[in-house]
Amino acid sequence: MLSRAKKKMMRIEHGDDSAPADLVLTGGRVHTLDARDGLAEAIAIRNGRITRVGDNEDIAPLIGRETRVIGLRGRSVLPGINDSHLHGVWLGTMWPHLLMDQLTAPPAEMTAEAGHGHGHGGPGPRLERSADRRAAILRTGELLASLGVTSYTEPGLGPGEDGGPTGCFGSEALRDYADLAAEGRLTARVTALMLFGELDGASSLEGFTRGLREFAPPADVPGWFRVAGVKIFADGIPPMRNAWTDEPYVDGTYGGLLVEGATAERREADLVAMIEAAHAAGHQIGVHATGSRTTRRVAEAFRDAGARDGRDARHYIIHGDLLHPATLAEMAAAGIGLNTQAGIAVATEEMVAAALGRDALRHAWPVRDALTAGVPLCLSSDAPVLSPDWRKGVAAAVTRAGLDGTVRGAEQRIALAQALRAYTATPAWQDRAEAWKGTLKPGKAADLCVLDADLFDVEAAALPEVPVALTVVDGRIVHEL
């Protein structure tokens, strides 16, 4: 039972709704993941919203004749998981195959498909029809529901990939998402970024600005589908030696940008111009940036764009493999987010060391340093590069242990609560939706994930073995063991 002081604090903090609930979960560990790290025993839901969070006695008056009551028996309730960087159409086509499974070749022979420079590899024919794309999206929805994922970001769909080899990333996929949302068929809330260049490939300033001017994305479906902004691929990845770095690769090169241009200076100027144009158009921007020079230059460009109009743009760096302390400080000061994958860190550290030397690892995937600096941190899967199972991502972030048990970058391990927020509350911030989702508070969306254990009794390394017992989206049960 909660102490009287805790109960009083929660009643002061949360307003009550006295109408009978549609669904009540009672007798568990409800982790609100709010700023106070609140812990409760029970939660009540009505009309797709959380109406009360408290102890069993607080919730009992809300149980009516039509209320479904689920006894948790000590199990843990979390806010619905928000995978803030997941390729939904592609995952639905690829699953259960993962690109990281291809990491069996030595670094020099590593294919573009095997890292988070995804390439376009994978089994299956090209998706030509809307019906095939919709089926892939719905398949991903079923998979994510079984994992407790209630929101995700589709990071890069648009005309830059309309002729792409997979058919998973073109502009028609945006319309398929919007149609499914309007039909009420999505079981996870989707945020999307537009893509005006090639996936993991070249883009040009001319093509990018033309896309900003001419491409009209589908209208939002409130609460379920929203086109938030644009995705830019700035560079490649360190193991492929095509990330732009301040430190030299072992062969004496420094990589470069993917943006088209006759010289390095022209490519840099055009990347900055893309960021400025997208910001001026009112878009949120996510930039795939991995090399230390790229992450630094992108952070500076975000800072400068924001300084011109003072807009709370919530731009963010995607992956951010190599981030120097000065870049993290710049990001924190300018409110620039970091969206990264702990599983990639533990899987590819040796490849980065082989490409850049072990000294470069001092600045590799510095998630703890990012949090200490005050950078908003989102952890994500990048599925189907990695598994969409967030439990594996949390375990990797907390332990920094690979599949073989080897700990890599131990100094960058973070606490369990920090990792959980990076899959819930902070992605809601990235989505500009922190006012209505991401934590468990009255008035917020009833998006929940129930684990079949008490989190306090589970070691982080064992978290992937804990089943997801229940997933609730908008007050509706979409998965139940």
Secondary structure as UniProt FT lines:
FT   HELIX           4..13
FT   STRAND          23..26
FT   STRAND          29..31
FT   TURN            35..36
FT   STRAND          39..40
FT   STRAND          42..46
FT   TURN            47..48
FT   STRAND          49..54
FT   HELIX           56..59
FT   HELIX           60..62
FT   TURN            65..66
FT   STRAND          68..71
FT   TURN            73..74
FT   STRAND          76..79
FT   STRAND          81..83
FT   HELIX           88..94
FT   TURN            95..96
FT   HELIX           99..102
FT   TURN            103..104
FT   HELIX           107..109
FT   HELIX           112..114
FT   TURN            119..120
FT   HELIX           130..146
FT   TURN            147..148
FT   STRAND          149..157
FT   HELIX           159..161
FT   TURN            162..163
FT   HELIX           171..182
FT   TURN            183..184
FT   STRAND          189..195
FT   TURN            199..200
FT   HELIX           205..214
FT   TURN            222..224
FT   STRAND          225..233
FT   HELIX           238..240
FT   TURN            250..251
FT   HELIX           264..280
FT   TURN            281..282
FT   STRAND          284..289
FT   HELIX           292..309
FT   STRAND          316..319
FT   HELIX           325..334
FT   STRAND          337..340
FT   HELIX           342..356
FT   HELIX           358..363
FT   HELIX           367..373
FT   STRAND          377..379
FT   TURN            382..385
FT   HELIX           390..399
FT   TURN            403..404
FT   HELIX           410..412
FT   HELIX           416..421
FT   TURN            422..424
FT   HELIX           425..430
FT   TURN            431..432
FT   TURN            434..436
FT   TURN            442..443
FT   STRAND          448..451
FT   HELIX           455..457
FT   HELIX           460..465
FT   STRAND          468..473
FT   TURN            474..475
FT   STRAND          476..480
//
